[in-house]
């Protein structure tokens, strides 16, 4: 993937999220999803949270990519996978209680817009920085990912969970 494709896919996810929120009924939001323990509303928050994670990861990927210390970091995070999964589940369950879907959409807009601004400002050398990732945390984390891969990850995560929604 290249920079324009990643921008386009983030914009697509952003528009799609708004469409999901616009057509979601209260009953549909409280319905269980396909393949998770979350409701649709909880999973919608988790989908937004994926982009928030990308935004949070960027300084770390830049720093560890330059320093070359990411292998130990990823190994440590892999060792902590069980607590991570519990926190990940509980965080999405709690987050959906704090933010109604329309507010989630606003957070999605702010986050995607910030990611695209940052992506546009990245130099070609910055986009190729790499770090090791905890592959036990997420099926879309690869053993080594570039800055560009991390930008793409947000939409991979979004699309994966979109398929699990049962809104319609």
Buried (B, 14 or more C-beta within 10 A) or exposed (E): EEBEEBBEBBBEBBEBBBEBBEEBEEEBBEBBBEEBEBBBBBBBBBBBBBBBBBBEBBEEBBEBBEEEEBEEBBEEBBEEBEEBEEEBBEBBBEBBEEBEBEEBBEBBBBBBEBBBEBBEEBEEEBBEBBBBBBBBBBEBBBEBBBBBBBBBBBBBBBBBBBEBBEBE
